[in-house]
Amino acid sequence: MLSQGTIIAKASGGGNAAICLFRLSGSNAIPMVSRCFNAKSERKWKKQKSHTLHLGILHRDGAPIDEVLVSIFKNPNSYTGEDVVEISSHGSNFIQEEILRLFIDQGAQPAKPGEFTLRAFLNQKMDLSQAEAVADLIMSETKAAHEVALNQMRGGYTAEIGHLRQKLMDFASLITLELDFSEEDVAFADRTDLRQLLEDLKSKIKTLIDSFQYGSVIKKGVPVAIVGKPNAGKSSLLNAMLNEERAIVSDIPGTTRDTIEDTLTLSGVQFRFIDTAGLRETQNQIEAVGVARAIEKIDTAKLLIFLYDPTDTNTDEIKQSLNQFSRKDLSIVLVENKNDLIIKGKGKSLIPELEQLAITIPYQKIFGISTYDKQSIDQLKIILFDQVNQLAVQGDVIVSNARHFEALQNALKAILNIQNGMDEELSGDLLSVDINEALHYLGEISGAITNDELLGNIFSKFCIGK
């Protein structure tokens, strides 16, 4: 999957722009540029040190193409570990096409998606989890997602996992050595030390596994379903949360017949709000489809706002609905709408009754609002953010990558098998099977264990030019 030789790609966005950046990497990157670049400085730029900038004219057979700024990064002190040259040109489409054609005609190959980062990984400039974090950093849309990706790109948890993996590998070597001297009945691997190492690994891996639920919602956004009976005020609430007329509001029950989605960033975390069709039995086929889609969205939500109108329901109906939605991984915020009417004495709040039933009703928080009261809407936003924060685990390291999560789960199973094997006093050759399995899954995270299919799948999702 990795092309040999020198590669080139545009590393900036498409279309006309003020500036466009091209990147070349490979053993011929500097000679290729030297043949068509006249630096304005007297000294030959190709003999300059690494990490230097040079202004000059890029040309084809003496005919100027553009005045450009050329950056040199010599191996091994570059992003890819190879010689890298970056060219900053003016960003007209014509200039961009001319520059690409200039170097392709010299033999440079168009880079595949993620090929620069793949070369960085293969040249040991970063491990696989750091390479994946590069893509996450580029795609991050919020402060929280940016911080998670940046932490992982700097090494994250792989350094600590790698240290523990090396210790486990040392024990595996000692157990193998014991097998070579099996007739002499000697023990090179201290079982007490091995048990302590396994406990350390198990504790660390469990913490990382527990962090995935939080890391996943930080990376992808928190799906929040707004549900309730028709005319409870769900569309009005969505509009109030977004501070815009996103959904149609009407006194006619069943106005919302499909899900309406939009995003909002609260304190650096992205929330994906989903306004659903009112939940009720209906003979209208179109509305019935909307109700079915609403139930599907509820199944994928991490947060659920159950909105009710105290003048149009009772505690038994609410209890029945909430029990229907109850899931271990779902946080439910129970919201009483039309607080303004209750304050004016035109209705009665159900909150006191529902608080008494809190033990039997699966909700995490109950709160009263009016969609016309900005202060109550702002308070609801704080409550939603607090619910997400409760998913966070101790420590700075957060797992947000599903591949890492799966590998950690498999590694934990193997470690538990090793511990069970030691309790049953299994022989070293049987223990080594589970130890090697644990080493394999831990190695998958950093890329110590990999294959072309895995690398192809990971790097194919990158941007071209990165």
C-alpha positions as CSV (number, residue, x, y, z in Angstrom):
1,M,0.0,0.0,0.0
2,L,3.0,2.4,0.5
3,S,4.3,3.9,-2.8
4,Q,8.0,4.0,-3.1
5,G,9.9,7.1,-4.1
6,T,9.0,10.7,-3.6
7,I,5.4,11.7,-3.0
8,I,3.6,15.1,-3.4
9,A,0.2,16.4,-2.3
10,K,-1.5,19.7,-1.7
11,A,-1.7,20.1,2.1
12,S,-4.1,23.0,2.2
13,G,-7.8,23.3,1.2
14,G,-9.3,23.2,-2.3
15,G,-10.3,26.1,-4.5
16,N,-8.8,29.5,-5.0
17,A,-7.1,30.9,-1.9
18,A,-4.5,33.5,-0.9
19,I,-1.9,30.8,-0.2
20,C,-1.6,27.1,-1.1
21,L,0.8,24.7,0.5
22,F,2.4,21.7,-1.2
23,R,4.4,19.0,0.5
24,L,6.9,16.6,-1.0
25,S,8.5,13.7,0.9
26,G,11.2,11.2,-0.2
27,S,14.9,10.9,-1.1
28,N,14.4,12.9,-4.3
29,A,12.3,15.7,-2.7
30,I,15.2,18.2,-2.5
31,P,16.8,17.4,-5.9
32,M,13.4,17.7,-7.6
33,V,12.8,21.2,-6.2
34,S,16.4,22.3,-6.8
35,R,16.0,21.7,-10.5
36,C,13.1,24.2,-10.8
37,F,13.7,26.7,-8.0
38,N,15.9,29.8,-8.1
39,A,16.4,31.1,-4.6
40,K,16.9,34.8,-4.2
41,S,19.8,34.3,-1.7
42,E,23.3,33.9,-3.2
43,R,24.0,30.7,-1.3
44,K,22.5,27.6,-2.9
45,W,19.5,26.8,-0.9
46,K,19.8,23.0,-1.2
47,K,23.0,23.2,0.9
48,Q,21.3,25.1,3.7
49,K,20.6,23.4,7.0
50,S,17.3,21.7,7.9
51,H,14.3,23.8,9.0
52,T,15.2,26.8,6.9
53,L,13.0,29.0,4.6
54,H,13.9,30.3,1.2
55,L,12.2,32.8,-1.1
56,G,12.5,32.4,-4.8
57,I,11.0,31.7,-8.2
58,L,9.5,28.3,-9.1
59,H,9.9,27.8,-12.9
60,R,9.5,25.2,-15.7
61,D,12.5,25.3,-18.0
62,G,13.2,28.9,-17.1
63,A,9.6,30.1,-17.5
64,P,8.4,31.5,-14.1
65,I,5.3,29.8,-12.5
66,D,5.2,31.7,-9.2
67,E,7.2,33.4,-6.5
68,V,7.2,30.9,-3.6
69,L,8.5,30.2,-0.2
70,V,10.3,26.9,0.2
71,S,10.9,25.1,3.5
72,I,13.5,22.4,3.9
73,F,13.2,19.6,6.5
74,K,16.0,17.1,6.2
75,N,15.8,13.5,7.4
76,P,15.5,12.2,10.0
77,N,14.3,15.5,11.6
78,S,11.1,15.9,9.6
79,Y,7.4,14.8,10.0
80,T,7.9,11.7,7.9
81,G,11.5,10.9,8.8
82,E,12.5,11.5,5.2
83,D,13.6,14.6,3.3
84,V,10.6,16.9,3.2
85,V,10.1,20.1,1.2
86,E,7.1,22.3,1.6
87,I,6.2,25.0,-1.0
88,S,4.0,27.9,-0.2
89,S,2.6,29.5,-3.4
90,H,-0.2,31.8,-4.3
91,G,-3.5,29.9,-4.4
92,S,-5.0,30.3,-7.8
93,N,-6.3,27.1,-9.4
94,F,-4.0,27.6,-12.3
95,I,-0.9,27.9,-10.2
96,Q,-1.9,24.9,-8.1
97,E,-2.3,22.7,-11.2
98,E,0.9,23.9,-12.7
99,I,2.9,23.1,-9.6
100,L,1.4,19.7,-9.2
101,R,2.1,18.9,-12.9
102,L,5.6,20.2,-12.6
103,F,6.7,17.7,-10.0
104,I,4.6,14.8,-11.3
105,D,6.4,15.2,-14.6
106,Q,9.6,14.8,-12.7
107,G,8.5,11.5,-11.3
108,A,6.8,12.5,-8.0
109,Q,3.8,10.3,-7.2
110,P,0.5,11.7,-5.9
111,A,0.3,10.9,-2.2
112,K,-2.5,8.6,-1.1
113,P,-4.7,9.6,1.8
114,G,-2.6,9.5,5.0
115,E,0.6,8.5,3.3
116,F,2.7,11.2,4.9
117,T,1.6,10.1,8.4
118,L,1.9,6.4,7.4
119,R,5.6,7.1,6.5
120,A,6.0,8.8,9.8
121,F,4.7,5.7,11.5
122,L,6.8,3.3,9.5
123,N,9.9,5.5,10.2
124,Q,9.1,5.3,13.9
125,K,8.4,9.0,14.2
126,M,5.2,8.1,16.1
127,D,3.3,5.1,17.1
128,L,0.0,4.0,15.6
129,S,-2.2,5.5,18.2
130,Q,-0.4,8.9,17.8
131,A,-0.9,8.6,14.0
132,E,-4.7,8.0,14.5
133,A,-4.7,11.0,16.9
134,V,-3.5,13.2,14.0
135,A,-6.7,12.4,12.1
136,D,-8.8,13.0,15.2
137,L,-7.0,16.4,15.7
138,I,-7.8,17.5,12.2
139,M,-11.4,16.5,12.5
140,S,-12.0,17.9,16.0
141,E,-14.8,20.4,16.1
142,T,-14.8,21.3,19.8
143,K,-12.3,22.3,22.5
144,A,-12.9,19.0,24.4
145,A,-12.4,16.8,21.3
146,H,-9.2,18.9,20.4
147,E,-7.8,18.3,23.9
148,V,-8.4,14.5,23.8
149,A,-6.8,14.2,20.4
150,L,-3.8,16.4,21.3
151,N,-3.2,14.4,24.5
152,Q,-3.2,11.2,22.5
153,M,-0.9,12.6,19.8
154,R,1.6,13.5,22.5
155,G,1.8,9.9,23.6
156,G,-1.3,9.7,25.7
157,Y,-1.6,6.3,27.4
158,T,0.5,4.3,25.0
159,A,3.8,5.1,26.8
160,E,2.5,3.7,30.0
161,I,0.8,0.7,28.4
162,G,4.1,0.1,26.4
163,H,6.1,0.1,29.7
164,L,3.8,-2.4,31.3
165,R,3.7,-4.5,28.1
166,Q,7.5,-4.6,28.1
167,K,7.5,-5.9,31.7
168,L,5.0,-8.6,30.7
169,M,7.2,-9.5,27.7
170,D,10.1,-9.9,30.0
171,F,8.1,-12.4,32.1
172,A,7.1,-14.2,29.0
173,S,10.8,-14.6,28.1
174,L,11.6,-16.0,31.6
175,I,8.7,-18.4,31.4
176,T,10.0,-19.6,28.0
177,L,13.4,-20.0,29.6
178,E,11.8,-22.2,32.3
179,L,10.4,-24.5,29.6
180,D,14.0,-25.0,28.3
181,F,15.0,-26.2,31.7
182,S,11.8,-28.1,32.5
183,E,13.7,-31.2,33.5
184,E,15.6,-29.3,36.2
185,D,12.4,-27.9,37.8
186,V,13.7,-24.3,38.1
187,A,11.6,-21.1,38.2
188,F,13.0,-18.0,36.6
189,A,9.8,-15.9,36.6
190,D,8.8,-14.8,40.1
191,R,5.1,-15.6,40.3
192,T,4.5,-12.9,43.0
193,D,6.0,-10.2,40.8
194,L,3.9,-11.5,37.9
195,R,0.7,-11.3,39.9
196,Q,1.5,-7.7,40.9
197,L,2.2,-6.7,37.3
198,L,-1.1,-8.3,36.2
199,E,-2.9,-6.3,38.9
200,D,-1.3,-3.1,37.7
201,L,-2.2,-3.9,34.1
202,K,-5.7,-4.8,35.0
203,S,-6.3,-1.6,37.0
204,K,-4.9,0.6,34.2
205,I,-6.8,-1.2,31.5
206,K,-10.1,-1.0,33.4
207,T,-9.7,2.7,33.9
208,L,-9.0,3.2,30.2
209,I,-12.0,1.0,29.2
210,D,-14.3,3.0,31.6
211,S,-13.1,6.2,30.0
212,F,-14.3,5.2,26.5
213,Q,-17.9,6.1,27.1
214,Y,-16.9,9.6,27.9
215,G,-14.2,9.8,25.2
216,S,-16.7,8.5,22.6
217,V,-19.3,11.2,23.2
218,I,-16.5,13.9,23.4
219,K,-15.2,12.8,20.0
220,K,-18.5,12.3,18.2
221,G,-20.8,14.7,20.2
222,V,-23.4,13.8,22.8
223,P,-26.6,12.6,21.2
224,V,-29.5,14.1,23.2
225,A,-33.1,13.0,22.4
226,I,-36.0,15.3,23.3
227,V,-39.0,13.1,23.8
228,G,-42.5,13.4,25.2
229,K,-46.2,13.5,24.3
230,P,-47.5,15.6,21.3
231,N,-47.7,19.3,22.2
232,A,-45.4,18.9,25.3
233,G,-43.3,21.7,23.8
234,K,-40.4,19.7,22.4
235,S,-40.0,21.8,19.2
236,S,-40.2,25.0,21.3
237,L,-37.5,23.6,23.6
238,L,-35.2,22.8,20.7
239,N,-35.7,26.3,19.3
240,A,-35.0,27.8,22.7
241,M,-31.8,25.7,23.2
242,L,-30.5,26.7,19.8
243,N,-31.8,30.3,20.1
244,E,-33.3,30.0,16.6
245,E,-36.5,28.9,14.9
246,R,-35.2,25.5,13.9
247,A,-38.4,23.5,14.3
248,I,-42.0,24.3,13.4
249,V,-44.1,25.1,16.4
250,S,-47.9,24.6,16.4
251,D,-50.8,23.9,18.7
252,I,-51.8,21.1,16.5
253,P,-50.8,17.7,18.0
254,G,-48.4,15.6,15.8
255,T,-46.8,18.6,13.9
256,T,-43.4,17.0,14.2
257,R,-43.5,13.8,12.1
258,D,-39.8,13.2,11.6
259,T,-36.7,13.8,13.7
260,I,-35.1,17.2,13.5
261,E,-31.4,17.4,14.5
262,D,-29.0,20.2,15.2
263,T,-25.8,20.8,17.3
264,L,-24.9,23.1,20.1
265,T,-21.5,23.4,21.8
266,L,-21.7,23.8,25.6
267,S,-18.4,24.5,27.5
268,G,-16.4,22.9,24.7
269,V,-18.5,19.8,24.4
270,Q,-20.8,19.3,21.3
271,F,-24.4,18.2,21.9
272,R,-26.4,16.8,19.1
273,F,-30.0,17.6,19.9
274,I,-32.8,15.4,18.3
275,D,-36.4,16.7,18.3
276,T,-38.6,13.6,17.9
277,A,-42.2,13.1,17.0
278,G,-44.6,13.1,19.9
279,L,-45.0,9.6,21.4
280,R,-48.5,8.3,21.1
281,E,-50.5,5.6,19.3
282,T,-51.8,6.9,16.0
283,Q,-53.7,5.7,13.0
284,N,-51.9,8.2,10.7
285,Q,-49.3,6.3,8.8
286,I,-46.9,9.2,8.3
287,E,-47.1,10.1,12.0
288,A,-46.6,6.4,12.9
289,V,-43.4,6.3,10.9
290,G,-42.2,9.4,12.8
291,V,-42.9,7.8,16.2
292,A,-41.0,4.7,15.1
293,R,-38.0,6.8,14.1
294,A,-38.2,8.6,17.4
295,I,-37.9,5.3,19.2
296,E,-34.9,4.4,17.1
297,K,-33.2,7.7,18.0
298,I,-33.9,7.1,21.7
299,D,-32.0,3.8,21.4
300,T,-28.9,5.7,20.2
301,A,-29.0,8.6,22.6
302,K,-26.7,9.0,25.6
303,L,-28.9,11.8,27.2
304,L,-32.7,11.9,27.1
305,I,-34.7,15.0,27.9
306,F,-38.2,13.8,28.8
307,L,-40.4,16.8,28.5
308,Y,-43.9,16.9,29.9
309,D,-46.8,19.4,30.2
310,P,-48.1,19.1,33.8
311,T,-51.6,20.2,32.6
312,D,-51.8,17.3,30.1
313,T,-50.3,14.3,32.0
314,N,-50.0,12.5,35.4
315,T,-47.3,10.8,37.3
316,D,-48.4,7.3,36.3
317,E,-48.1,8.1,32.6
318,I,-44.6,9.6,33.2
319,K,-43.5,6.6,35.2
320,Q,-44.7,4.2,32.6
321,S,-42.9,6.1,29.8
322,L,-39.6,6.4,31.7
323,N,-39.5,2.7,32.6
324,Q,-39.9,2.0,28.9
325,F,-36.7,4.1,28.1
326,S,-34.6,3.0,31.0
327,R,-31.0,1.8,30.1
328,K,-27.8,1.6,32.1
329,D,-26.0,3.8,29.6
330,L,-28.8,6.4,29.3
331,S,-29.0,9.5,31.5
332,I,-32.6,10.9,31.7
333,V,-33.3,14.5,32.6
334,L,-37.0,14.9,33.5
335,V,-38.1,18.4,32.4
336,E,-41.4,20.0,33.4
337,N,-42.5,22.6,30.8
338,K,-44.7,25.7,31.1
339,N,-43.4,26.8,34.5
340,D,-44.7,30.3,33.6
341,L,-48.3,29.1,33.8
342,I,-47.7,27.3,37.1
343,I,-46.2,30.5,38.6
344,K,-49.3,32.4,37.5
345,G,-51.5,29.8,39.2
346,K,-52.8,28.3,36.0
347,G,-51.5,24.8,36.6
348,K,-50.0,22.5,39.3
349,S,-46.5,21.2,39.3
350,L,-45.9,17.5,39.4
351,I,-42.3,17.8,40.6
352,P,-43.0,17.2,44.3
353,E,-44.9,13.9,43.5
354,L,-42.2,12.8,41.0
355,E,-39.4,13.6,43.5
356,Q,-41.1,11.2,46.0
357,L,-41.1,8.5,43.4
358,A,-37.5,9.1,42.4
359,I,-36.4,5.6,43.7
360,T,-38.8,3.8,41.3
361,I,-38.5,6.2,38.3
362,P,-35.2,6.0,36.4
363,Y,-34.2,9.7,36.0
364,Q,-31.1,11.4,37.1
365,K,-32.4,15.0,37.4
366,I,-35.7,16.8,37.4
367,F,-36.1,20.4,36.5
368,G,-38.8,22.9,35.7
369,I,-38.6,25.4,32.7
370,S,-40.4,27.8,30.5
371,T,-39.3,27.9,26.9
372,Y,-39.9,31.7,27.1
373,D,-37.5,32.0,30.1
374,K,-33.9,32.3,29.0
375,Q,-32.6,31.8,32.5
376,S,-34.3,28.4,33.0
377,I,-33.0,27.3,29.5
378,D,-29.5,28.3,30.5
379,Q,-29.8,26.4,33.7
380,L,-31.0,23.3,31.8
381,K,-27.9,23.6,29.6
382,I,-25.7,23.5,32.7
383,I,-27.6,20.4,33.9
384,L,-27.0,18.6,30.6
385,F,-23.2,19.5,30.7
386,D,-23.0,18.2,34.3
387,Q,-24.6,14.9,33.2
388,V,-21.9,14.4,30.6
389,N,-19.2,15.3,33.2
390,Q,-20.4,12.5,35.4
391,L,-19.2,10.0,32.7
392,A,-15.7,11.3,33.1
393,V,-13.2,9.1,35.0
394,Q,-10.2,10.0,37.1
395,G,-7.1,10.9,35.3
396,D,-6.1,12.9,32.2
397,V,-6.1,10.0,29.7
398,I,-9.3,9.3,27.8
399,V,-9.8,6.6,25.2
400,S,-11.9,7.8,22.3
401,N,-10.9,5.3,19.6
402,A,-13.2,2.3,19.1
403,R,-10.3,0.2,17.8
404,H,-8.3,0.8,21.0
405,F,-11.4,0.1,23.1
406,E,-11.8,-3.3,21.5
407,A,-8.1,-4.2,21.9
408,L,-8.2,-3.2,25.6
409,Q,-11.2,-5.3,26.2
410,N,-9.5,-8.3,24.6
411,A,-6.3,-7.7,26.5
412,L,-8.3,-7.5,29.8
413,K,-9.8,-10.9,29.0
414,A,-6.4,-12.4,28.4
415,I,-5.0,-11.0,31.7
416,L,-8.0,-12.4,33.6
417,N,-7.2,-15.8,32.0
418,I,-3.6,-15.5,33.1
419,Q,-4.7,-14.8,36.7
420,N,-7.1,-17.7,36.6
421,G,-4.4,-20.0,35.2
422,M,-2.1,-19.0,38.0
423,D,-4.8,-19.7,40.6
424,E,-5.2,-23.1,39.1
425,E,-1.4,-23.6,39.0
426,L,-1.2,-24.2,35.3
427,S,2.1,-25.0,33.8
428,G,4.3,-22.3,32.2
429,D,3.6,-23.4,28.6
430,L,-0.2,-22.9,29.2
431,L,0.3,-19.6,30.9
432,S,2.5,-18.4,28.0
433,V,-0.4,-18.8,25.6
434,D,-2.5,-16.3,27.5
435,I,0.5,-14.0,28.1
436,N,1.2,-13.9,24.4
437,E,-2.4,-13.1,23.6
438,A,-2.3,-10.2,26.1
439,L,0.9,-9.0,24.5
440,H,-0.7,-9.2,21.1
441,Y,-3.7,-7.0,21.9
442,L,-1.7,-4.5,23.8
443,G,0.7,-4.3,20.9
444,E,-2.2,-3.6,18.5
445,I,-2.8,-0.3,20.2
446,S,0.6,1.2,19.6
447,G,1.2,-0.6,16.3
448,A,3.9,-3.0,17.7
449,I,1.6,-5.7,16.2
450,T,0.0,-4.8,12.9
451,N,-0.6,-5.8,9.3
452,D,-1.2,-4.2,5.9
453,E,-4.9,-4.6,6.1
454,L,-5.1,-2.8,9.4
455,L,-2.8,0.0,8.2
456,G,-4.8,0.4,5.0
457,N,-8.1,0.7,6.9
458,I,-6.7,3.3,9.3
459,F,-4.8,5.6,6.9
460,S,-7.4,5.4,4.1
461,K,-9.6,7.7,6.3
462,F,-7.0,10.5,6.4
463,C,-6.9,13.6,4.4
464,I,-4.7,13.7,1.3
465,G,-1.7,15.7,2.2
466,K,-1.5,14.4,5.7
